[in-house]
């Protein structure tokens, strides 16, 4: 399912496509802003979005095989909740 299909699914149940698109965009923006501040977003029954720190490490250039340094960085992580895991089984 892509973003357009998700908007259509929301619109079928609640409102127009334009309103559904605005609601989805607002939700995603709120999640991004929270993660940017370093605060996790927990949706009970669905899962948790949080920021994880990756340590600096040594990797390899796949073309030459030479080692290269990969910088430390922050990455978004999603951990599925128990209800979502159960629903997917």
PDB file of N, CA, C and O in Angstrom:
ATOM      1  N   UNK A   1       0.852  -1.177   0.000  1.00  0.00           N
ATOM      2  CA  UNK A   1       0.000   0.000   0.000  1.00  0.00           C
ATOM      3  C   UNK A   1       0.892   1.233   0.000  1.00  0.00           C
ATOM      4  O   UNK A   1       1.841   1.321   0.779  1.00  0.00           O
ATOM      5  N   UNK A   2       0.585   2.181  -0.875  1.00  0.00           N
ATOM      6  CA  UNK A   2       1.336   3.424  -0.895  1.00  0.00           C
ATOM      7  C   UNK A   2       0.506   4.542  -0.253  1.00  0.00           C
ATOM      8  O   UNK A   2      -0.612   4.316   0.209  1.00  0.00           O
ATOM      9  N   UNK A   3       1.072   5.743  -0.236  1.00  0.00           N
ATOM     10  CA  UNK A   3       0.407   6.856   0.438  1.00  0.00           C
ATOM     11  C   UNK A   3      -0.958   7.156  -0.182  1.00  0.00           C
ATOM     12  O   UNK A   3      -1.920   7.402   0.545  1.00  0.00           O
ATOM     13  N   UNK A   4      -1.057   7.139  -1.499  1.00  0.00           N
ATOM     14  CA  UNK A   4      -2.324   7.405  -2.172  1.00  0.00           C
ATOM     15  C   UNK A   4      -3.395   6.390  -1.811  1.00  0.00           C
ATOM     16  O   UNK A   4      -4.550   6.752  -1.584  1.00  0.00           O
ATOM     17  N   UNK A   5      -3.016   5.126  -1.760  1.00  0.00           N
ATOM     18  CA  UNK A   5      -3.968   4.073  -1.390  1.00  0.00           C
ATOM     19  C   UNK A   5      -4.394   4.210   0.065  1.00  0.00           C
ATOM     20  O   UNK A   5      -5.547   3.946   0.406  1.00  0.00           O
ATOM     21  N   UNK A   6      -3.470   4.620   0.919  1.00  0.00           N
ATOM     22  CA  UNK A   6      -3.807   4.842   2.330  1.00  0.00           C
ATOM     23  C   UNK A   6      -4.794   5.995   2.464  1.00  0.00           C
ATOM     24  O   UNK A   6      -5.742   5.912   3.244  1.00  0.00           O
ATOM     25  N   UNK A   7      -4.579   7.060   1.717  1.00  0.00           N
ATOM     26  CA  UNK A   7      -5.505   8.197   1.737  1.00  0.00           C
ATOM     27  C   UNK A   7      -6.890   7.767   1.272  1.00  0.00           C
ATOM     28  O   UNK A   7      -7.890   8.169   1.867  1.00  0.00           O
ATOM     29  N   UNK A   8      -6.967   6.952   0.214  1.00  0.00           N
ATOM     30  CA  UNK A   8      -8.259   6.453  -0.265  1.00  0.00           C
ATOM     31  C   UNK A   8      -8.958   5.603   0.786  1.00  0.00           C
ATOM     32  O   UNK A   8     -10.171   5.708   0.966  1.00  0.00           O
ATOM     33  N   UNK A   9      -8.192   4.757   1.486  1.00  0.00           N
ATOM     34  CA  UNK A   9      -8.781   3.908   2.530  1.00  0.00           C
ATOM     35  C   UNK A   9      -9.335   4.752   3.668  1.00  0.00           C
ATOM     36  O   UNK A   9     -10.404   4.451   4.199  1.00  0.00           O
ATOM     37  N   UNK A  10      -8.621   5.803   4.046  1.00  0.00           N
ATOM     38  CA  UNK A  10      -9.102   6.689   5.109  1.00  0.00           C
ATOM     39  C   UNK A  10     -10.349   7.427   4.643  1.00  0.00           C
ATOM     40  O   UNK A  10     -11.317   7.548   5.394  1.00  0.00           O
ATOM     41  N   UNK A  11     -10.331   7.925   3.397  1.00  0.00           N
ATOM     42  CA  UNK A  11     -11.448   8.698   2.859  1.00  0.00           C
ATOM     43  C   UNK A  11     -12.729   7.872   2.754  1.00  0.00           C
ATOM     44  O   UNK A  11     -13.823   8.407   2.931  1.00  0.00           O
ATOM     45  N   UNK A  12     -12.606   6.584   2.470  1.00  0.00           N
ATOM     46  CA  UNK A  12     -13.794   5.724   2.375  1.00  0.00           C
ATOM     47  C   UNK A  12     -14.560   5.666   3.691  1.00  0.00           C
ATOM     48  O   UNK A  12     -15.788   5.575   3.698  1.00  0.00           O
ATOM     49  N   UNK A  13     -13.836   5.718   4.796  1.00  0.00           N
ATOM     50  CA  UNK A  13     -14.459   5.536   6.102  1.00  0.00           C
ATOM     51  C   UNK A  13     -14.847   6.861   6.758  1.00  0.00           C
ATOM     52  O   UNK A  13     -15.841   6.918   7.483  1.00  0.00           O
ATOM     53  N   UNK A  14     -14.079   7.926   6.517  1.00  0.00           N
ATOM     54  CA  UNK A  14     -14.287   9.121   7.322  1.00  0.00           C
ATOM     55  C   UNK A  14     -14.679  10.384   6.577  1.00  0.00           C
ATOM     56  O   UNK A  14     -15.641  11.038   6.981  1.00  0.00           O
ATOM     57  N   UNK A  15     -13.996  10.758   5.525  1.00  0.00           N
ATOM     58  CA  UNK A  15     -14.167  12.088   4.947  1.00  0.00           C
ATOM     59  C   UNK A  15     -13.755  12.096   3.477  1.00  0.00           C
ATOM     60  O   UNK A  15     -13.634  11.043   2.850  1.00  0.00           O
ATOM     61  N   UNK A  16     -13.541  13.287   2.939  1.00  0.00           N
ATOM     62  CA  UNK A  16     -13.120  13.406   1.545  1.00  0.00           C
ATOM     63  C   UNK A  16     -11.631  13.061   1.409  1.00  0.00           C
ATOM     64  O   UNK A  16     -10.904  12.991   2.400  1.00  0.00           O
ATOM     65  N   UNK A  17     -11.196  12.849   0.165  1.00  0.00           N
ATOM     66  CA  UNK A  17      -9.784  12.544  -0.075  1.00  0.00           C
ATOM     67  C   UNK A  17      -8.892  13.711   0.354  1.00  0.00           C
ATOM     68  O   UNK A  17      -7.816  13.498   0.912  1.00  0.00           O
ATOM     69  N   UNK A  18      -9.336  14.931   0.097  1.00  0.00           N
ATOM     70  CA  UNK A  18      -8.538  16.109   0.458  1.00  0.00           C
ATOM     71  C   UNK A  18      -8.363  16.197   1.971  1.00  0.00           C
ATOM     72  O   UNK A  18      -7.268  16.476   2.459  1.00  0.00           O
ATOM     73  N   UNK A  19      -9.436  15.959   2.704  1.00  0.00           N
ATOM     74  CA  UNK A  19      -9.356  15.995   4.169  1.00  0.00           C
ATOM     75  C   UNK A  19      -8.500  14.848   4.697  1.00  0.00           C
ATOM     76  O   UNK A  19      -7.732  15.025   5.642  1.00  0.00           O
ATOM     77  N   UNK A  20      -8.634  13.673   4.084  1.00  0.00           N
ATOM     78  CA  UNK A  20      -7.836  12.520   4.497  1.00  0.00           C
ATOM     79  C   UNK A  20      -6.353  12.775   4.226  1.00  0.00           C
ATOM     80  O   UNK A  20      -5.508  12.427   5.051  1.00  0.00           O
ATOM     81  N   UNK A  21      -6.032  13.372   3.091  1.00  0.00           N
ATOM     82  CA  UNK A  21      -4.641  13.685   2.750  1.00  0.00           C
ATOM     83  C   UNK A  21      -4.073  14.689   3.749  1.00  0.00           C
ATOM     84  O   UNK A  21      -2.938  14.541   4.203  1.00  0.00           O
ATOM     85  N   UNK A  22      -4.851  15.699   4.089  1.00  0.00           N
ATOM     86  CA  UNK A  22      -4.402  16.710   5.049  1.00  0.00           C
ATOM     87  C   UNK A  22      -4.187  16.088   6.430  1.00  0.00           C
ATOM     88  O   UNK A  22      -3.213  16.409   7.110  1.00  0.00           O
ATOM     89  N   UNK A  23      -5.089  15.204   6.842  1.00  0.00           N
ATOM     90  CA  UNK A  23      -4.964  14.543   8.149  1.00  0.00           C
ATOM     91  C   UNK A  23      -3.723  13.644   8.187  1.00  0.00           C
ATOM     92  O   UNK A  23      -2.992  13.632   9.178  1.00  0.00           O
ATOM     93  N   UNK A  24      -3.491  12.903   7.119  1.00  0.00           N
ATOM     94  CA  UNK A  24      -2.329  12.022   7.070  1.00  0.00           C
ATOM     95  C   UNK A  24      -1.031  12.829   7.067  1.00  0.00           C
ATOM     96  O   UNK A  24      -0.089  12.498   7.787  1.00  0.00           O
ATOM     97  N   UNK A  25      -0.982  13.894   6.252  1.00  0.00           N
ATOM     98  CA  UNK A  25       0.213  14.739   6.206  1.00  0.00           C
ATOM     99  C   UNK A  25       0.483  15.389   7.563  1.00  0.00           C
ATOM    100  O   UNK A  25       1.634  15.479   7.989  1.00  0.00           O
ATOM    101  N   UNK A  26      -0.567  15.840   8.239  1.00  0.00           N
ATOM    102  CA  UNK A  26      -0.421  16.449   9.560  1.00  0.00           C
ATOM    103  C   UNK A  26       0.106  15.432  10.568  1.00  0.00           C
ATOM    104  O   UNK A  26       0.960  15.761  11.392  1.00  0.00           O
ATOM    105  N   UNK A  27      -0.389  14.212  10.509  1.00  0.00           N
ATOM    106  CA  UNK A  27       0.073  13.143  11.403  1.00  0.00           C
ATOM    107  C   UNK A  27       1.546  12.836  11.169  1.00  0.00           C
ATOM    108  O   UNK A  27       2.325  12.739  12.117  1.00  0.00           O
ATOM    109  N   UNK A  28       1.922  12.684   9.912  1.00  0.00           N
ATOM    110  CA  UNK A  28       3.313  12.383   9.590  1.00  0.00           C
ATOM    111  C   UNK A  28       4.241  13.527   9.988  1.00  0.00           C
ATOM    112  O   UNK A  28       5.348  13.283  10.465  1.00  0.00           O
ATOM    113  N   UNK A  29       3.808  14.768   9.799  1.00  0.00           N
ATOM    114  CA  UNK A  29       4.613  15.923  10.202  1.00  0.00           C
ATOM    115  C   UNK A  29       4.805  15.958  11.710  1.00  0.00           C
ATOM    116  O   UNK A  29       5.893  16.272  12.193  1.00  0.00           O
ATOM    117  N   UNK A  30       3.748  15.635  12.459  1.00  0.00           N
ATOM    118  CA  UNK A  30       3.848  15.621  13.922  1.00  0.00           C
ATOM    119  C   UNK A  30       4.834  14.547  14.387  1.00  0.00           C
ATOM    120  O   UNK A  30       5.605  14.774  15.320  1.00  0.00           O
ATOM    121  N   UNK A  31       4.811  13.386  13.743  1.00  0.00           N
ATOM    122  CA  UNK A  31       5.750  12.314  14.085  1.00  0.00           C
ATOM    123  C   UNK A  31       7.175  12.765  13.788  1.00  0.00           C
ATOM    124  O   UNK A  31       8.072  12.565  14.607  1.00  0.00           O
ATOM    125  N   UNK A  32       7.393  13.377  12.614  1.00  0.00           N
ATOM    126  CA  UNK A  32       8.728  13.868  12.249  1.00  0.00           C
ATOM    127  C   UNK A  32       9.246  14.892  13.249  1.00  0.00           C
ATOM    128  O   UNK A  32      10.397  14.817  13.678  1.00  0.00           O
ATOM    129  N   UNK A  33       8.389  15.860  13.626  1.00  0.00           N
ATOM    130  CA  UNK A  33       8.801  16.905  14.563  1.00  0.00           C
ATOM    131  C   UNK A  33       9.179  16.316  15.913  1.00  0.00           C
ATOM    132  O   UNK A  33      10.163  16.735  16.522  1.00  0.00           O
ATOM    133  N   UNK A  34       8.410  15.359  16.379  1.00  0.00           N
ATOM    134  CA  UNK A  34       8.698  14.722  17.660  1.00  0.00           C
ATOM    135  C   UNK A  34      10.026  13.972  17.610  1.00  0.00           C
ATOM    136  O   UNK A  34      10.835  14.073  18.533  1.00  0.00           O
ATOM    137  N   UNK A  35      10.249  13.221  16.535  1.00  0.00           N
ATOM    138  CA  UNK A  35      11.501  12.481  16.388  1.00  0.00           C
ATOM    139  C   UNK A  35      12.694  13.427  16.266  1.00  0.00           C
ATOM    140  O   UNK A  35      13.775  13.137  16.779  1.00  0.00           O
ATOM    141  N   UNK A  36      12.497  14.556  15.590  1.00  0.00           N
ATOM    142  CA  UNK A  36      13.573  15.532  15.446  1.00  0.00           C
ATOM    143  C   UNK A  36      13.988  16.084  16.810  1.00  0.00           C
ATOM    144  O   UNK A  36      15.160  16.389  17.030  1.00  0.00           O
ATOM    145  N   UNK A  37      13.025  16.209  17.723  1.00  0.00           N
ATOM    146  CA  UNK A  37      13.306  16.667  19.089  1.00  0.00           C
ATOM    147  C   UNK A  37      13.892  15.553  19.950  1.00  0.00           C
ATOM    148  O   UNK A  37      14.318  15.800  21.078  1.00  0.00           O
ATOM    149  N   UNK A  38      13.914  14.326  19.426  1.00  0.00           N
ATOM    150  CA  UNK A  38      14.440  13.190  20.173  1.00  0.00           C
ATOM    151  C   UNK A  38      13.411  12.488  21.036  1.00  0.00           C
ATOM    152  O   UNK A  38      13.753  11.631  21.852  1.00  0.00           O
ATOM    153  N   UNK A  39      12.147  12.850  20.857  1.00  0.00           N
ATOM    154  CA  UNK A  39      11.073  12.245  21.651  1.00  0.00           C
ATOM    155  C   UNK A  39      10.408  11.119  20.861  1.00  0.00           C
ATOM    156  O   UNK A  39      10.085  11.299  19.687  1.00  0.00           O
ATOM    157  N   UNK A  40      10.201   9.963  21.489  1.00  0.00           N
ATOM    158  CA  UNK A  40       9.537   8.856  20.786  1.00  0.00           C
ATOM    159  C   UNK A  40       8.040   9.115  20.626  1.00  0.00           C
ATOM    160  O   UNK A  40       7.451   9.896  21.374  1.00  0.00           O
ATOM    161  N   UNK A  41       7.438   8.453  19.647  1.00  0.00           N
ATOM    162  CA  UNK A  41       5.990   8.530  19.415  1.00  0.00           C
ATOM    163  C   UNK A  41       5.445   7.119  19.572  1.00  0.00           C
ATOM    164  O   UNK A  41       5.806   6.219  18.814  1.00  0.00           O
ATOM    165  N   UNK A  42       4.570   6.927  20.565  1.00  0.00           N
ATOM    166  CA  UNK A  42       3.993   5.617  20.834  1.00  0.00           C
ATOM    167  C   UNK A  42       2.517   5.618  20.472  1.00  0.00           C
ATOM    168  O   UNK A  42       1.748   6.437  20.976  1.00  0.00           O
ATOM    169  N   UNK A  43       2.128   4.708  19.606  1.00  0.00           N
ATOM    170  CA  UNK A  43       0.732   4.517  19.236  1.00  0.00           C
ATOM    171  C   UNK A  43       0.309   3.164  19.812  1.00  0.00           C
ATOM    172  O   UNK A  43       0.646   2.115  19.263  1.00  0.00           O
ATOM    173  N   UNK A  44      -0.417   3.198  20.901  1.00  0.00           N
ATOM    174  CA  UNK A  44      -0.813   1.980  21.600  1.00  0.00           C
ATOM    175  C   UNK A  44      -1.540   1.047  20.631  1.00  0.00           C
ATOM    176  O   UNK A  44      -2.453   1.463  19.918  1.00  0.00           O
ATOM    177  N   UNK A  45      -1.124  -0.205  20.617  1.00  0.00           N
ATOM    178  CA  UNK A  45      -1.718  -1.200  19.736  1.00  0.00           C
ATOM    179  C   UNK A  45      -1.095  -1.233  18.352  1.00  0.00           C
ATOM    180  O   UNK A  45      -1.383  -2.137  17.567  1.00  0.00           O
ATOM    181  N   UNK A  46      -0.239  -0.255  18.036  1.00  0.00           N
ATOM    182  CA  UNK A  46       0.401  -0.221  16.720  1.00  0.00           C
ATOM    183  C   UNK A  46       1.911  -0.350  16.844  1.00  0.00           C
ATOM    184  O   UNK A  46       2.499  -1.294  16.314  1.00  0.00           O
ATOM    185  N   UNK A  47       2.541   0.587  17.537  1.00  0.00           N
ATOM    186  CA  UNK A  47       3.986   0.506  17.699  1.00  0.00           C
ATOM    187  C   UNK A  47       4.593   1.823  18.147  1.00  0.00           C
ATOM    188  O   UNK A  47       3.882   2.771  18.481  1.00  0.00           O
ATOM    189  N   UNK A  48       5.925   1.868  18.149  1.00  0.00           N
ATOM    190  CA  UNK A  48       6.654   3.039  18.612  1.00  0.00           C
ATOM    191  C   UNK A  48       7.690   3.468  17.578  1.00  0.00           C
ATOM    192  O   UNK A  48       8.464   2.658  17.070  1.00  0.00           O
ATOM    193  N   UNK A  49       7.680   4.753  17.287  1.00  0.00           N
ATOM    194  CA  UNK A  49       8.704   5.370  16.450  1.00  0.00           C
ATOM    195  C   UNK A  49       9.688   6.033  17.399  1.00  0.00           C
ATOM    196  O   UNK A  49       9.273   6.724  18.329  1.00  0.00           O
ATOM    197  N   UNK A  50      10.988   5.837  17.182  1.00  0.00           N
ATOM    198  CA  UNK A  50      11.985   6.509  18.008  1.00  0.00           C
ATOM    199  C   UNK A  50      13.250   6.718  17.185  1.00  0.00           C
ATOM    200  O   UNK A  50      13.384   6.215  16.069  1.00  0.00           O
ATOM    201  N   UNK A  51      14.179   7.480  17.776  1.00  0.00           N
ATOM    202  CA  UNK A  51      15.451   7.760  17.121  1.00  0.00           C
ATOM    203  C   UNK A  51      16.521   6.900  17.776  1.00  0.00           C
ATOM    204  O   UNK A  51      16.604   6.826  19.002  1.00  0.00           O
ATOM    205  N   UNK A  52      17.331   6.256  16.963  1.00  0.00           N
ATOM    206  CA  UNK A  52      18.418   5.419  17.445  1.00  0.00           C
ATOM    207  C   UNK A  52      19.734   6.003  16.944  1.00  0.00           C
ATOM    208  O   UNK A  52      19.805   6.541  15.839  1.00  0.00           O
ATOM    209  N   UNK A  53      20.769   5.892  17.764  1.00  0.00           N
ATOM    210  CA  UNK A  53      22.094   6.364  17.378  1.00  0.00           C
ATOM    211  C   UNK A  53      22.916   5.210  16.828  1.00  0.00           C
ATOM    212  O   UNK A  53      23.079   4.185  17.489  1.00  0.00           O
ATOM    213  N   UNK A  54      23.431   5.378  15.617  1.00  0.00           N
ATOM    214  CA  UNK A  54      24.339   4.382  15.047  1.00  0.00           C
ATOM    215  C   UNK A  54      25.761   4.840  15.309  1.00  0.00           C
ATOM    216  O   UNK A  54      26.095   6.004  15.088  1.00  0.00           O
ATOM    217  N   UNK A  55      26.582   3.945  15.771  1.00  0.00           N
ATOM    218  CA  UNK A  55      27.974   4.267  16.043  1.00  0.00           C
ATOM    219  C   UNK A  55      28.756   4.367  14.735  1.00  0.00           C
ATOM    220  O   UNK A  55      28.369   3.798  13.714  1.00  0.00           O
ATOM    221  N   UNK A  56      29.861   5.102  14.790  1.00  0.00           N
ATOM    222  CA  UNK A  56      30.769   5.156  13.648  1.00  0.00           C
ATOM    223  C   UNK A  56      31.379   3.763  13.482  1.00  0.00           C
ATOM    224  O   UNK A  56      31.593   3.042  14.456  1.00  0.00           O
ATOM    225  N   UNK A  57      31.654   3.404  12.229  1.00  0.00           N
ATOM    226  CA  UNK A  57      32.202   2.077  11.991  1.00  0.00           C
ATOM    227  C   UNK A  57      33.027   2.075  10.714  1.00  0.00           C
ATOM    228  O   UNK A  57      33.012   3.034   9.943  1.00  0.00           O
ATOM    229  N   UNK A  58      33.727   1.008  10.512  1.00  0.00           N
ATOM    230  CA  UNK A  58      34.522   0.838   9.296  1.00  0.00           C
ATOM    231  C   UNK A  58      33.735  -0.048   8.332  1.00  0.00           C
ATOM    232  O   UNK A  58      33.293  -1.136   8.700  1.00  0.00           O
ATOM    233  N   UNK A  59      33.565   0.422   7.099  1.00  0.00           N
ATOM    234  CA  UNK A  59      32.888  -0.348   6.063  1.00  0.00           C
ATOM    235  C   UNK A  59      33.855  -0.632   4.930  1.00  0.00           C
ATOM    236  O   UNK A  59      35.048  -0.350   5.043  1.00  0.00           O
ATOM    237  N   UNK A  60      33.362  -1.177   3.862  1.00  0.00           N
ATOM    238  CA  UNK A  60      34.205  -1.468   2.697  1.00  0.00           C
ATOM    239  C   UNK A  60      33.560  -0.887   1.441  1.00  0.00           C
ATOM    240  O   UNK A  60      32.344  -0.960   1.261  1.00  0.00           O
ATOM    241  N   UNK A  61      34.385  -0.316   0.587  1.00  0.00           N
ATOM    242  CA  UNK A  61      33.920   0.134  -0.709  1.00  0.00           C
ATOM    243  C   UNK A  61      33.684  -1.123  -1.553  1.00  0.00           C
ATOM    244  O   UNK A  61      34.626  -1.881  -1.780  1.00  0.00           O
ATOM    245  N   UNK A  62      32.459  -1.366  -2.023  1.00  0.00           N
ATOM    246  CA  UNK A  62      32.182  -2.602  -2.750  1.00  0.00           C
ATOM    247  C   UNK A  62      32.918  -2.717  -4.087  1.00  0.00           C
ATOM    248  O   UNK A  62      33.136  -3.825  -4.577  1.00  0.00           O
ATOM    249  N   UNK A  63      33.300  -1.590  -4.677  1.00  0.00           N
ATOM    250  CA  UNK A  63      34.001  -1.641  -5.965  1.00  0.00           C
ATOM    251  C   UNK A  63      35.480  -1.965  -5.803  1.00  0.00           C
ATOM    252  O   UNK A  63      36.050  -2.731  -6.580  1.00  0.00           O
ATOM    253  N   UNK A  64      36.103  -1.359  -4.765  1.00  0.00           N
ATOM    254  CA  UNK A  64      37.550  -1.529  -4.618  1.00  0.00           C
ATOM    255  C   UNK A  64      37.939  -2.451  -3.476  1.00  0.00           C
ATOM    256  O   UNK A  64      39.052  -2.975  -3.453  1.00  0.00           O
ATOM    257  N   UNK A  65      37.031  -2.654  -2.526  1.00  0.00           N
ATOM    258  CA  UNK A  65      37.338  -3.485  -1.367  1.00  0.00           C
ATOM    259  C   UNK A  65      38.122  -2.729  -0.296  1.00  0.00           C
ATOM    260  O   UNK A  65      38.457  -3.302   0.741  1.00  0.00           O
ATOM    261  N   UNK A  66      38.415  -1.460  -0.532  1.00  0.00           N
ATOM    262  CA  UNK A  66      39.177  -0.673   0.437  1.00  0.00           C
ATOM    263  C   UNK A  66      38.290  -0.290   1.623  1.00  0.00           C
ATOM    264  O   UNK A  66      37.105  -0.008   1.443  1.00  0.00           O
ATOM    265  N   UNK A  67      38.851  -0.278   2.826  1.00  0.00           N
ATOM    266  CA  UNK A  67      38.080   0.140   3.995  1.00  0.00           C
ATOM    267  C   UNK A  67      37.796   1.649   3.961  1.00  0.00           C
ATOM    268  O   UNK A  67      38.596   2.432   3.449  1.00  0.00           O
ATOM    269  N   UNK A  68      36.643   2.039   4.516  1.00  0.00           N
ATOM    270  CA  UNK A  68      36.311   3.449   4.621  1.00  0.00           C
ATOM    271  C   UNK A  68      35.562   3.693   5.917  1.00  0.00           C
ATOM    272  O   UNK A  68      34.912   2.793   6.449  1.00  0.00           O
ATOM    273  N   UNK A  69      35.655   4.909   6.420  1.00  0.00           N
ATOM    274  CA  UNK A  69      35.004   5.259   7.682  1.00  0.00           C
ATOM    275  C   UNK A  69      33.570   5.689   7.402  1.00  0.00           C
ATOM    276  O   UNK A  69      33.314   6.502   6.514  1.00  0.00           O
ATOM    277  N   UNK A  70      32.646   5.138   8.164  1.00  0.00           N
ATOM    278  CA  UNK A  70      31.247   5.521   8.083  1.00  0.00           C
ATOM    279  C   UNK A  70      30.944   6.293   9.364  1.00  0.00           C
ATOM    280  O   UNK A  70      31.141   5.775  10.463  1.00  0.00           O
ATOM    281  N   UNK A  71      30.466   7.532   9.225  1.00  0.00           N
ATOM    282  CA  UNK A  71      30.227   8.405  10.366  1.00  0.00           C
ATOM    283  C   UNK A  71      29.052   7.915  11.218  1.00  0.00           C
ATOM    284  O   UNK A  71      28.159   7.218  10.738  1.00  0.00           O
ATOM    285  N   UNK A  72      29.083   8.300  12.489  1.00  0.00           N
ATOM    286  CA  UNK A  72      27.954   8.036  13.384  1.00  0.00           C
ATOM    287  C   UNK A  72      26.779   8.895  12.924  1.00  0.00           C
ATOM    288  O   UNK A  72      26.974   9.995  12.406  1.00  0.00           O
ATOM    289  N   UNK A  73      25.568   8.397  13.113  1.00  0.00           N
ATOM    290  CA  UNK A  73      24.386   9.186  12.741  1.00  0.00           C
ATOM    291  C   UNK A  73      23.162   8.719  13.500  1.00  0.00           C
ATOM    292  O   UNK A  73      23.145   7.640  14.092  1.00  0.00           O
ATOM    293  N   UNK A  74      22.148   9.551  13.471  1.00  0.00           N
ATOM    294  CA  UNK A  74      20.864   9.223  14.080  1.00  0.00           C
ATOM    295  C   UNK A  74      19.944   8.701  12.981  1.00  0.00           C
ATOM    296  O   UNK A  74      19.910   9.245  11.877  1.00  0.00           O
ATOM    297  N   UNK A  75      19.194   7.637  13.294  1.00  0.00           N
ATOM    298  CA  UNK A  75      18.277   7.058  12.316  1.00  0.00           C
ATOM    299  C   UNK A  75      16.921   6.788  12.975  1.00  0.00           C
ATOM    300  O   UNK A  75      16.865   6.426  14.150  1.00  0.00           O
ATOM    301  N   UNK A  76      15.824   6.963  12.219  1.00  0.00           N
ATOM    302  CA  UNK A  76      14.510   6.634  12.765  1.00  0.00           C
ATOM    303  C   UNK A  76      14.320   5.117  12.802  1.00  0.00           C
ATOM    304  O   UNK A  76      14.762   4.399  11.905  1.00  0.00           O
ATOM    305  N   UNK A  77      13.655   4.646  13.855  1.00  0.00           N
ATOM    306  CA  UNK A  77      13.418   3.219  14.045  1.00  0.00           C
ATOM    307  C   UNK A  77      11.949   3.020  14.415  1.00  0.00           C
ATOM    308  O   UNK A  77      11.374   3.823  15.150  1.00  0.00           O
ATOM    309  N   UNK A  78      11.349   1.951  13.904  1.00  0.00           N
ATOM    310  CA  UNK A  78       9.977   1.600  14.278  1.00  0.00           C
ATOM    311  C   UNK A  78       9.975   0.223  14.905  1.00  0.00           C
ATOM    312  O   UNK A  78      10.529  -0.724  14.348  1.00  0.00           O
ATOM    313  N   UNK A  79       9.350   0.113  16.069  1.00  0.00           N
ATOM    314  CA  UNK A  79       9.195  -1.182  16.726  1.00  0.00           C
ATOM    315  C   UNK A  79       7.705  -1.482  16.806  1.00  0.00           C
ATOM    316  O   UNK A  79       6.952  -0.731  17.425  1.00  0.00           O
ATOM    317  N   UNK A  80       7.282  -2.563  16.190  1.00  0.00           N
ATOM    318  CA  UNK A  80       5.871  -2.936  16.164  1.00  0.00           C
ATOM    319  C   UNK A  80       5.387  -3.329  17.558  1.00  0.00           C
ATOM    320  O   UNK A  80       6.111  -3.963  18.325  1.00  0.00           O
ATOM    321  N   UNK A  81       4.161  -2.946  17.870  1.00  0.00           N
ATOM    322  CA  UNK A  81       3.545  -3.303  19.143  1.00  0.00           C
ATOM    323  C   UNK A  81       2.996  -4.718  19.098  1.00  0.00           C
ATOM    324  O   UNK A  81       2.921  -5.339  18.037  1.00  0.00           O
ATOM    325  N   UNK A  82       2.614  -5.213  20.260  1.00  0.00           N
ATOM    326  CA  UNK A  82       2.129  -6.591  20.376  1.00  0.00           C
ATOM    327  C   UNK A  82       0.884  -6.827  19.529  1.00  0.00           C
ATOM    328  O   UNK A  82       0.766  -7.874  18.894  1.00  0.00           O
ATOM    329  N   UNK A  83      -0.045  -5.876  19.507  1.00  0.00           N
ATOM    330  CA  UNK A  83      -1.281  -6.057  18.746  1.00  0.00           C
ATOM    331  C   UNK A  83      -1.000  -6.123  17.242  1.00  0.00           C
ATOM    332  O   UNK A  83      -1.631  -6.904  16.530  1.00  0.00           O
ATOM    333  N   UNK A  84      -0.068  -5.319  16.761  1.00  0.00           N
ATOM    334  CA  UNK A  84       0.283  -5.352  15.340  1.00  0.00           C
ATOM    335  C   UNK A  84       0.974  -6.652  14.981  1.00  0.00           C
ATOM    336  O   UNK A  84       0.706  -7.233  13.929  1.00  0.00           O
ATOM    337  N   UNK A  85       1.865  -7.112  15.851  1.00  0.00           N
ATOM    338  CA  UNK A  85       2.555  -8.386  15.606  1.00  0.00           C
ATOM    339  C   UNK A  85       1.553  -9.528  15.551  1.00  0.00           C
ATOM    340  O   UNK A  85       1.658 -10.417  14.706  1.00  0.00           O
ATOM    341  N   UNK A  86       0.580  -9.500  16.456  1.00  0.00           N
ATOM    342  CA  UNK A  86      -0.436 -10.548  16.502  1.00  0.00           C
ATOM    343  C   UNK A  86      -1.323 -10.513  15.249  1.00  0.00           C
ATOM    344  O   UNK A  86      -1.702 -11.562  14.728  1.00  0.00           O
ATOM    345  N   UNK A  87      -1.652  -9.309  14.768  1.00  0.00           N
ATOM    346  CA  UNK A  87      -2.505  -9.164  13.598  1.00  0.00           C
ATOM    347  C   UNK A  87      -1.825  -9.654  12.325  1.00  0.00           C
ATOM    348  O   UNK A  87      -2.499 -10.104  11.398  1.00  0.00           O
ATOM    349  N   UNK A  88      -0.506  -9.572  12.270  1.00  0.00           N
ATOM    350  CA  UNK A  88       0.235  -9.959  11.076  1.00  0.00           C
ATOM    351  C   UNK A  88       0.464 -11.462  11.021  1.00  0.00           C
ATOM    352  O   UNK A  88       0.654 -12.014   9.937  1.00  0.00           O
ATOM    353  N   UNK A  89       0.450 -12.131  12.157  1.00  0.00           N
ATOM    354  CA  UNK A  89       0.711 -13.580  12.203  1.00  0.00           C
ATOM    355  C   UNK A  89      -0.134 -14.345  11.251  1.00  0.00           C
ATOM    356  O   UNK A  89      -0.027 -15.569  11.177  1.00  0.00           O
TER     357      UNK A  89
END
